[in-house]
Amino acid sequence: MIHREMVGLDLGSHSAKVVRAMRIAGQLIVRESDWVHLPQDTSERRRLLTAFMTDKDYADVPCVVGVPGKDMMLNVVEVPEGGAQSIADIVTSEQDRVEGLTEEDTAVDHVVFRSAGHRYLLLAMARADAVGRAASVLSDLGEEDVGDIVPGSMALYRAVYELGRKGVIPGGTMCVDIGHAGVEVVVGRGSKVLFSRCLTNEPAMGAEAGTESPLAGEIAACLESFHAAFPTPAFAVKRIILSGGGALAEGVVDDVAKATGVEAVCLGQWARKAPMGEIERYGRAIGLAACGLRRGGAGISLLPRALRESRILRWQKQYWALSALALVGLVLLLAGGAFAQLRWDREYLRLRQVELAGLHALDRKLGVTENLNEQLELRIVPFRTAVENADVLRIAMASVSKAKHPDDWLSLFADADAYFGISSADDFSDGGRSGVSDGAGFVSVIVEGYTPVDDFSTVGQMIERLHEQVGVVDADLLGDERLRNDPARDERWADTGCSLFVIEMTLEVP
């Protein structure tokens, strides 16, 4: 069994948390975790982070970086069944609206999912400069082709979903990440994210005795906003999971539970088996790694298009190699089968030749009888008719070739009976009459084509020249009521900008 590994890199304002994880038998397994303090200087941060990742051998594993909640927005839109707007139209309109309000460029990705019988569109929009900073981190680590950039709030919820208890009660789950730079609140149901908010940059959980914590009140307000947006009982939040360094402060869990009226626990208590001490500090990093290990990818990817296509190309290379080998094997198999078929056909031909020689000898012994002569006469009737028609069609084609304008196109050349669907078998039953003859000494031929000239002036010139040709008795456009109905023909010529014309020619039989 091949175990794919991923590294989740959570970049905070003061430090970076790193988790190395893999998936075995469907379970997320955290192999290593570590952290490094980061200075405020940007260039020094990048240098120190690159050295840290290289020293820990994390740079050799695909890495997923998160975009913090303050730099992005998650918006969930219910998509009605059979609505007039397409998914692409909704995404474009929402992006234009947000960019118009913020006057900033955004990176956008979306995913469509179902929850509680409803169809939703999850739209992730991040500031372009924030995505650029995350992409530069991947570039420093040499991860452009295999890394990914995902919303940090989605990663947080993914960690809670992956580490959560089995057989939990139904309903929604609220995740609250309390860090130095701010507080992020994300709510989801099952594995799907439905709501996200970024709160104050200075979370204050401390409050005087007997008073409600300000941040707990903000979390309660977020809960009310979610229930207002999703009033269905199936979405009611049944539990609140706290992560981040601030979640370990004394009294935080009790304050949140009291303010919201919902059971609140820390991530370490929620996890089935905590892979490390103080797992709350690594919750987002675990979620980032889990997003990379998720089947089909993270679902939402904020990688720039060029990097995303490069990553997909690298991922597909192994399958291209296997496909090439399979194709070579198939070609060899087909070649071997064709060679065996050729040998069998040669042997079959030899046996048939021997049999044919015996038949020829028998034919020489029987001789030519009167019955055979009559059968031969019947057999040569179609050939005789073909020879007669060939002269007529040769004259008609020569005349059309001389008269046709160079800009016009010919799509069909047929005798009148064939064009109008008259059976040639009926003609022969009437005494061997040719399929193109419409009277003694005359035949009718149909020429169908297309002209780019709207006024049919070139077709008119063609008809005039046809009258001048030797053997042409008459030529004129066929009436609309007699035109052949051919949808396939019309579809082939629909985008050429040309118009159909049909000419009926009457020729003298030579």
C-alpha positions as CSV (number, residue, x, y, z in Angstrom):
1,M,0.0,0.0,0.0
2,I,1.3,3.5,-0.9
3,H,1.0,6.1,1.8
4,R,1.0,9.7,0.6
5,E,2.4,12.2,3.1
6,M,1.5,15.9,3.4
7,V,2.8,18.8,5.5
8,G,0.4,21.4,6.9
9,L,2.1,24.8,7.4
10,D,0.2,27.2,9.7
11,L,1.8,30.7,9.5
12,G,0.8,32.9,12.4
13,S,1.8,36.4,13.4
14,H,4.5,35.2,15.8
15,S,5.2,31.6,14.9
16,A,4.7,28.8,12.4
17,K,3.3,25.4,13.3
18,V,4.1,22.4,11.1
19,V,2.4,19.0,11.0
20,R,3.5,16.0,8.9
21,A,0.7,13.6,8.4
22,M,-0.3,10.6,6.3
23,R,-3.5,8.6,5.7
24,I,-3.5,4.8,6.5
25,A,-6.7,2.8,6.0
26,G,-8.8,5.9,5.9
27,Q,-7.4,7.3,9.2
28,L,-5.4,10.5,9.5
29,I,-2.1,9.7,11.2
30,V,0.1,12.6,12.5
31,R,3.7,11.6,12.3
32,E,5.5,14.7,13.4
33,S,4.8,18.2,14.7
34,D,6.9,21.2,15.5
35,W,6.9,24.9,15.6
36,V,9.3,27.8,15.1
37,H,9.3,31.4,16.4
38,L,9.2,33.9,13.5
39,P,10.6,37.5,13.6
40,Q,8.6,40.4,12.3
41,D,10.9,41.2,9.4
42,T,9.5,39.7,6.2
43,S,12.7,38.7,4.6
44,E,14.1,37.2,7.8
45,R,10.9,35.3,8.4
46,R,11.1,33.7,4.9
47,R,14.8,32.8,5.4
48,L,14.2,31.3,8.9
49,L,11.2,29.4,7.8
50,T,13.0,27.9,4.7
51,A,15.9,26.9,6.9
52,F,13.6,25.3,9.5
53,M,11.6,23.3,6.9
54,T,14.8,22.1,5.2
55,D,16.4,21.1,8.5
56,K,13.3,19.1,9.5
57,D,13.1,17.4,6.0
58,Y,9.7,18.9,5.6
59,A,10.7,20.6,2.3
60,D,10.8,17.2,0.6
61,V,7.1,16.5,1.3
62,P,4.1,18.3,-0.5
63,C,3.1,21.3,1.6
64,V,-0.3,23.0,2.1
65,V,-0.4,26.6,3.3
66,G,-3.5,28.3,4.7
67,V,-4.8,31.8,4.1
68,P,-5.9,33.5,7.3
69,G,-9.5,34.5,7.8
70,K,-8.8,38.3,7.9
71,D,-7.6,38.0,4.2
72,M,-10.5,36.1,2.8
73,M,-14.2,35.5,2.9
74,L,-16.3,32.3,2.6
75,N,-19.7,32.8,1.3
76,V,-22.4,30.0,1.0
77,V,-25.2,30.5,-1.5
78,E,-28.1,28.2,-1.9
79,V,-28.5,27.2,-5.5
80,P,-32.2,26.4,-6.4
81,E,-32.8,23.4,-8.6
82,G,-33.4,24.5,-12.2
83,G,-32.5,28.1,-11.5
84,A,-32.0,30.5,-14.4
85,Q,-28.4,31.4,-13.3
86,S,-25.6,29.0,-13.9
87,I,-22.9,28.3,-11.3
88,A,-20.4,30.3,-13.3
89,D,-22.7,33.3,-13.5
90,I,-23.2,33.2,-9.7
91,V,-19.5,33.0,-9.0
92,T,-18.8,35.9,-11.4
93,S,-21.5,38.2,-10.0
94,E,-20.3,37.5,-6.4
95,Q,-16.7,38.2,-7.2
96,D,-17.6,41.4,-9.1
97,R,-19.7,42.5,-6.1
98,V,-17.0,41.9,-3.5
99,E,-14.2,43.5,-5.6
100,G,-16.4,46.5,-6.2
101,L,-16.9,46.9,-2.5
102,T,-13.3,46.3,-1.4
103,E,-11.6,47.7,-4.5
104,E,-9.1,44.9,-4.3
105,D,-8.3,42.0,-6.6
106,T,-9.3,38.5,-5.3
107,A,-8.5,34.9,-6.0
108,V,-11.6,32.8,-6.2
109,D,-12.5,29.1,-6.2
110,H,-15.8,27.3,-5.5
111,V,-17.3,23.9,-4.9
112,V,-21.0,22.8,-5.1
113,F,-22.3,20.4,-2.5
114,R,-25.5,19.1,-0.9
115,S,-26.5,19.2,2.7
116,A,-29.8,18.3,4.4
117,G,-31.5,18.0,1.0
118,H,-30.4,21.5,-0.2
119,R,-27.9,22.4,-2.9
120,Y,-25.3,25.0,-2.0
121,L,-22.4,26.8,-3.6
122,L,-19.4,27.4,-1.3
123,L,-17.5,30.4,-2.7
124,A,-14.0,31.2,-1.3
125,M,-12.6,34.7,-2.1
126,A,-9.1,35.8,-0.9
127,R,-7.1,38.9,-1.3
128,A,-4.7,38.5,-4.2
129,D,-1.8,39.8,-2.2
130,A,-2.4,37.2,0.6
131,V,-2.4,34.4,-2.0
132,G,0.7,35.8,-3.5
133,R,2.5,35.7,-0.1
134,A,1.4,32.1,0.4
135,A,2.6,31.2,-3.1
136,S,6.0,32.9,-2.4
137,V,6.3,30.6,0.7
138,L,5.7,27.5,-1.5
139,S,8.2,29.0,-4.0
140,D,10.9,29.3,-1.3
141,L,10.3,25.7,-0.3
142,G,10.4,24.5,-3.9
143,E,6.8,23.3,-3.6
144,E,5.1,25.2,-6.5
145,D,4.3,22.0,-8.4
146,V,3.0,19.9,-5.5
147,G,1.9,22.4,-2.8
148,D,-1.5,23.9,-2.3
149,I,-3.1,27.0,-0.8
150,V,-6.5,26.6,1.0
151,P,-8.6,28.7,3.3
152,G,-7.4,28.5,6.9
153,S,-11.0,28.3,8.3
154,M,-11.8,25.3,6.1
155,A,-8.6,23.6,7.3
156,L,-9.7,24.2,10.9
157,Y,-13.1,22.6,10.3
158,R,-11.4,19.7,8.5
159,A,-9.2,19.0,11.5
160,V,-12.3,18.9,13.8
161,Y,-14.0,16.6,11.3
162,E,-11.0,14.2,10.9
163,L,-10.2,14.0,14.6
164,G,-13.8,14.0,15.9
165,R,-15.6,11.3,17.8
166,K,-17.4,8.5,16.0
167,G,-21.1,8.4,16.2
168,V,-21.7,12.0,17.3
169,I,-25.1,13.5,17.5
170,P,-26.4,15.0,14.3
171,G,-26.5,18.8,13.6
172,G,-24.0,21.5,13.1
173,T,-20.5,22.0,14.6
174,M,-19.0,25.3,15.4
175,C,-15.2,25.6,15.5
176,V,-13.5,28.6,17.1
177,D,-9.8,29.2,16.7
178,I,-8.4,31.8,19.2
179,G,-4.9,33.0,18.2
180,H,-2.7,36.1,18.6
181,A,-3.8,37.8,15.4
182,G,-7.5,37.2,15.8
183,V,-10.4,34.8,16.3
184,E,-11.9,32.7,13.5
185,V,-15.4,31.2,13.7
186,V,-16.4,28.5,11.3
187,V,-19.6,26.4,11.3
188,G,-20.4,23.3,9.2
189,R,-22.5,20.2,9.0
190,G,-20.9,16.8,8.4
191,S,-17.8,17.5,6.3
192,K,-19.2,20.7,4.7
193,V,-18.4,24.3,5.7
194,L,-21.5,26.6,5.8
195,F,-20.4,29.7,7.7
196,S,-17.2,31.6,8.5
197,R,-16.4,34.8,10.4
198,C,-13.2,36.6,11.5
199,L,-13.5,38.5,14.7
200,T,-11.5,41.2,16.5
201,N,-7.7,41.2,16.2
202,E,-7.4,41.6,19.9
203,P,-9.4,38.7,21.5
204,A,-10.0,39.5,25.1
205,M,-11.3,36.4,27.0
206,G,-10.6,37.9,30.3
207,A,-13.5,39.5,32.0
208,E,-14.3,40.6,35.5
209,A,-16.1,38.2,37.7
210,G,-19.8,38.0,37.1
211,T,-19.6,39.6,33.7
212,E,-19.8,38.1,30.3
213,S,-16.6,37.8,28.2
214,P,-16.7,40.2,25.2
215,L,-15.4,37.5,22.9
216,A,-17.9,35.0,24.2
217,G,-20.6,37.5,23.3
218,E,-19.2,37.9,19.8
219,I,-19.2,34.1,19.4
220,A,-22.8,33.9,20.6
221,A,-23.7,36.6,18.0
222,C,-22.0,34.5,15.3
223,L,-24.1,31.5,16.4
224,E,-27.3,33.6,16.1
225,S,-26.3,34.8,12.6
226,F,-25.7,31.2,11.5
227,H,-29.1,30.0,12.8
228,A,-30.8,33.0,11.1
229,A,-29.1,32.0,7.8
230,F,-29.9,28.3,8.3
231,P,-33.1,28.1,10.3
232,T,-33.7,24.4,9.5
233,P,-33.4,22.2,12.7
234,A,-31.0,19.9,10.8
235,F,-28.4,22.7,10.8
236,A,-28.8,23.6,14.5
237,V,-25.3,23.8,16.2
238,K,-25.0,21.0,18.8
239,R,-21.3,21.5,19.8
240,I,-18.6,24.1,19.9
241,I,-14.9,23.0,19.5
242,L,-12.2,25.5,20.6
243,S,-8.6,25.5,19.3
244,G,-5.7,27.8,19.2
245,G,-3.4,28.9,22.1
246,G,-6.2,31.2,23.5
247,A,-8.5,28.2,24.0
248,L,-6.1,26.9,26.7
249,A,-6.7,30.0,28.9
250,E,-8.6,29.4,32.1
251,G,-12.3,29.9,31.9
252,V,-12.5,30.2,28.2
253,V,-14.5,27.1,27.6
254,D,-17.0,27.8,30.4
255,D,-17.5,31.4,29.1
256,V,-18.3,30.3,25.6
257,A,-20.6,27.5,26.8
258,K,-22.4,30.0,29.1
259,A,-22.8,32.7,26.4
260,T,-24.1,30.3,23.7
261,G,-26.0,27.7,25.7
262,V,-24.2,25.0,23.7
263,E,-21.8,22.3,24.9
264,A,-18.2,23.7,24.4
265,V,-15.0,21.6,24.6
266,C,-11.4,22.0,23.6
267,L,-10.0,20.2,20.6
268,G,-8.0,17.9,22.8
269,Q,-11.1,16.7,24.5
270,W,-13.0,16.3,21.2
271,A,-10.4,14.3,19.5
272,R,-10.7,10.5,19.6
273,K,-7.0,10.2,20.3
274,A,-4.9,13.3,20.6
275,P,-1.6,12.8,18.6
276,M,0.3,15.4,20.6
277,G,0.1,17.5,23.7
278,E,-1.7,20.8,23.5
279,I,-3.2,19.8,20.2
280,E,-5.2,23.0,20.2
281,R,-2.1,24.9,19.1
282,Y,-1.7,22.6,16.0
283,G,-5.4,22.3,15.0
284,R,-5.1,24.5,11.9
285,A,-1.9,22.8,10.8
286,I,-3.4,19.4,11.2
287,G,-6.4,20.5,9.1
288,L,-4.1,21.9,6.4
289,A,-2.4,18.5,6.1
290,A,-5.8,16.8,6.1
291,C,-7.0,19.0,3.2
292,G,-4.0,17.8,1.2
293,L,-4.7,14.2,2.0
294,R,-8.4,14.4,1.2
295,R,-9.6,12.3,-1.7
296,G,-9.8,14.5,-4.8
297,G,-7.7,17.3,-3.1
298,A,-8.8,20.0,-0.8
299,G,-12.0,20.8,-2.6
300,I,-11.1,24.5,-2.6
301,S,-7.7,25.6,-3.9
302,L,-6.5,29.2,-4.1
303,L,-3.4,28.4,-6.0
304,P,-2.8,30.8,-8.9
305,R,-3.9,29.2,-12.2
306,A,-0.4,28.7,-13.5
307,L,0.7,26.9,-10.4
308,R,-2.5,24.8,-10.2
309,E,-2.0,23.6,-13.8
310,S,1.6,22.8,-13.1
311,R,0.7,20.8,-10.1
312,I,-2.0,18.9,-12.0
313,L,0.5,18.2,-14.8
314,R,3.0,16.8,-12.4
315,W,0.4,14.6,-10.8
316,Q,-0.7,13.3,-14.1
317,K,2.8,12.4,-15.3
318,Q,2.8,9.0,-13.7
319,Y,-0.5,8.1,-15.2
320,W,0.7,9.3,-18.6
321,A,3.7,6.9,-18.3
322,L,1.4,4.0,-17.3
323,S,-0.9,4.9,-20.2
324,A,2.0,5.0,-22.6
325,L,3.2,1.6,-21.5
326,A,-0.4,0.2,-21.8
327,L,-0.7,1.7,-25.3
328,V,2.6,0.1,-26.3
329,G,1.4,-3.2,-25.0
330,L,-1.9,-2.8,-26.8
331,V,-0.1,-2.0,-30.1
332,L,2.1,-5.1,-29.7
333,L,-1.0,-7.2,-28.9
334,L,-2.8,-5.9,-31.9
335,A,0.2,-6.4,-34.2
336,G,0.5,-10.0,-33.0
337,G,-3.2,-10.6,-33.5
338,A,-3.0,-9.0,-37.0
339,F,-0.1,-11.3,-37.9
340,A,-1.9,-14.4,-36.7
341,Q,-5.0,-13.2,-38.7
342,L,-2.9,-12.7,-41.8
343,R,-1.5,-16.3,-41.6
344,W,-5.0,-17.7,-41.1
345,D,-6.3,-15.6,-44.1
346,R,-3.5,-16.9,-46.3
347,E,-4.3,-20.5,-45.4
348,Y,-8.0,-19.9,-45.9
349,L,-7.3,-18.3,-49.3
350,R,-5.2,-21.3,-50.4
351,L,-8.0,-23.6,-49.5
352,R,-10.5,-21.4,-51.4
353,Q,-8.3,-21.3,-54.4
354,V,-8.2,-25.1,-54.5
355,E,-11.9,-25.2,-54.2
356,L,-12.3,-22.6,-56.9
357,A,-10.1,-24.6,-59.2
358,G,-12.4,-27.5,-58.8
359,L,-15.4,-25.3,-59.5
360,H,-13.8,-24.1,-62.7
361,A,-13.2,-27.6,-63.8
362,L,-16.8,-28.5,-63.1
363,D,-17.9,-25.4,-65.0
364,R,-15.9,-26.4,-68.1
365,K,-17.5,-29.9,-68.0
366,L,-21.0,-28.5,-67.7
367,G,-20.5,-26.0,-70.6
368,V,-22.5,-23.0,-71.3
369,T,-26.3,-23.6,-71.4
370,E,-29.2,-21.5,-72.5
371,N,-30.3,-21.0,-68.9
372,L,-26.8,-19.6,-68.1
373,N,-27.1,-17.2,-71.0
374,E,-30.5,-15.9,-69.8
375,Q,-29.0,-15.4,-66.3
376,L,-26.1,-13.5,-67.7
377,E,-28.4,-11.3,-69.7
378,L,-30.3,-10.3,-66.6
379,R,-27.0,-9.7,-64.7
380,I,-25.7,-7.3,-67.3
381,V,-28.8,-5.1,-67.3
382,P,-27.5,-2.9,-64.4
383,F,-24.1,-2.6,-66.1
384,R,-25.8,-1.5,-69.3
385,T,-27.8,1.1,-67.5
386,A,-24.7,2.3,-65.7
387,V,-22.9,2.8,-69.0
388,E,-25.9,4.7,-70.5
389,N,-26.1,7.0,-67.4
390,A,-22.4,7.5,-67.4
391,D,-22.5,9.4,-70.7
392,V,-25.3,11.6,-69.5
393,L,-23.6,12.3,-66.2
394,R,-20.3,13.0,-67.9
395,I,-22.0,15.6,-70.1
396,A,-23.7,17.2,-67.1
397,M,-20.6,17.3,-65.0
398,A,-18.6,18.9,-67.8
399,S,-21.3,21.5,-68.3
400,V,-21.5,22.4,-64.6
401,S,-17.7,22.5,-64.4
402,K,-17.6,25.1,-67.1
403,A,-20.5,27.2,-65.8
404,K,-19.8,27.1,-62.0
405,H,-18.5,30.3,-60.3
406,P,-15.2,29.8,-58.4
407,D,-16.8,31.1,-55.1
408,D,-19.6,28.6,-55.2
409,W,-19.5,25.1,-53.7
410,L,-21.2,21.9,-55.0
411,S,-22.4,19.5,-52.3
412,L,-24.5,17.0,-54.4
413,F,-24.8,15.7,-58.0
414,A,-27.6,13.2,-58.7
415,D,-30.2,12.2,-61.2
416,A,-33.7,13.4,-60.6
417,D,-35.2,10.0,-59.6
418,A,-32.5,9.5,-56.9
419,Y,-32.9,13.0,-55.6
420,F,-36.7,12.7,-55.3
421,G,-36.5,9.2,-53.8
422,I,-38.0,7.2,-56.8
423,S,-37.0,3.6,-56.6
424,S,-34.9,2.3,-59.5
425,A,-36.4,-1.2,-59.0
426,D,-39.8,0.2,-60.1
427,D,-38.2,1.7,-63.2
428,F,-36.8,-1.6,-64.3
429,S,-40.1,-3.3,-63.7
430,D,-41.6,-0.9,-66.2
431,G,-39.4,-2.2,-69.0
432,G,-35.8,-1.4,-68.1
433,R,-36.2,2.4,-68.1
434,S,-33.1,4.4,-67.0
435,G,-33.2,6.0,-63.6
436,V,-32.4,9.5,-65.0
437,S,-34.7,9.7,-68.0
438,D,-37.8,11.7,-67.8
439,G,-38.9,11.3,-71.4
440,A,-37.8,10.0,-74.8
441,G,-34.4,11.6,-75.5
442,F,-34.1,13.7,-72.4
443,V,-32.8,13.3,-68.8
444,S,-33.1,15.3,-65.6
445,V,-30.1,16.0,-63.4
446,I,-30.1,17.7,-60.0
447,V,-27.1,19.9,-58.9
448,E,-27.1,21.0,-55.2
449,G,-24.6,23.5,-53.8
450,Y,-23.9,26.6,-51.6
451,T,-23.1,30.2,-52.5
452,P,-21.7,32.9,-50.2
453,V,-23.4,35.6,-52.3
454,D,-26.7,36.6,-50.7
455,D,-28.4,37.7,-54.0
456,F,-27.5,34.5,-55.8
457,S,-25.9,36.5,-58.6
458,T,-23.2,33.9,-59.1
459,V,-25.9,31.2,-59.3
460,G,-27.7,33.2,-61.9
461,Q,-24.5,33.5,-63.9
462,M,-24.1,29.7,-63.6
463,I,-27.6,29.1,-65.0
464,E,-27.0,31.5,-67.9
465,R,-23.7,29.7,-68.8
466,L,-25.5,26.3,-68.5
467,H,-27.9,27.3,-71.2
468,E,-24.9,28.0,-73.4
469,Q,-23.5,24.5,-73.0
470,V,-23.9,21.9,-75.7
471,G,-26.4,19.2,-74.7
472,V,-28.2,21.3,-72.0
473,V,-31.8,21.8,-72.9
474,D,-32.9,23.7,-69.8
475,A,-31.6,24.7,-66.4
476,D,-33.4,26.5,-63.6
477,L,-33.6,26.8,-59.8
478,L,-35.7,24.1,-58.1
479,G,-38.8,25.4,-56.3
480,D,-38.7,25.5,-52.5
481,E,-41.6,23.0,-52.2
482,R,-39.5,20.4,-54.1
483,L,-36.3,20.8,-52.1
484,R,-34.9,17.7,-50.4
485,N,-35.2,17.8,-46.5
486,D,-31.7,17.0,-45.1
487,P,-31.1,18.1,-41.5
488,A,-27.6,16.7,-41.5
489,R,-26.6,18.7,-44.6
490,D,-28.1,21.9,-43.0
491,E,-26.1,21.3,-39.8
492,R,-22.8,20.8,-41.7
493,W,-23.2,24.1,-43.6
494,A,-24.9,26.1,-40.8
495,D,-21.8,28.1,-39.7
496,T,-20.4,28.8,-43.2
497,G,-22.6,31.8,-44.0
498,C,-23.5,30.3,-47.3
499,S,-27.0,29.8,-48.9
500,L,-28.3,26.6,-50.4
501,F,-29.2,26.5,-54.1
502,V,-30.6,23.5,-56.1
503,I,-30.6,23.6,-60.0
504,E,-32.6,21.1,-62.1
505,M,-31.0,20.5,-65.5
506,T,-32.6,18.9,-68.5
507,L,-30.1,17.3,-70.9
508,E,-30.4,15.7,-74.3
509,V,-29.5,12.0,-74.4
510,P,-26.5,11.7,-76.7
